[in-house]
């Protein structure tokens, strides 16, 4: 298993890619995220960078209208999976690399997308320097992350990770000129066992079992922040 130098482990997808695929299919069942992104900056005809692309779940969606899509991922096995997924898409290129050393030229990206990948607030400054380097004037960078201040999932997240404080995250991004769009999306699974499996890869065992015992059904209300910055 090859990992790009400087790659920061992502315990959910790195160790459980199959379960993470189930999670990706359950996220945002009503399709709120992509229209919110397009309202800020559409990627039709654009050069897109999907940073931390994992197995490439989102690459075909961007490729449908983008001019070119580059996926960057530090984990070698996930890079291979993303390349396999997009092998018939001539405008997609998957490269192994990190947020701190993006394998793309200066001023070459018109839309950058990072979804639950690296950019979690304080500590991601080296990656933000790289974003500044690769973004083209007039382009827009998007970061999608949890909003720990709202929703059922936000409550779970805040209780399980008390060191991550929503007001501090907000101050971090707004101080750097990023704009916040608050979205109330959700998880919607086909089977209860899928929801439970995903909870177990997102939380430590004791927290996961507590959450599973406290929540019924196959749906979870889930608030996120869509952060954006236009260059």
Secondary structure, 3 states (H helix, E strand, C coil): CCECCCCCCCHHHHHCHHHHHHHHHHECCCCCHHHHHHHHCCCCCCEEEEECCCCCCCHHHHHCCCCEEEEEECEHHHHHHHHHHCCCCCCEEEEECCCCCCCCCCCCEEEEEEECCCCCCCCCHHHHHHHHHHEEEEEEEEEEEECCCCHHHHHHHHHHCCCCCHHHHHHHHHHCCCEEEEEEEEEECCCHHHHHHHHHHHCCHHHHHHHHHHCCCCEEEEEEEEEEEEC
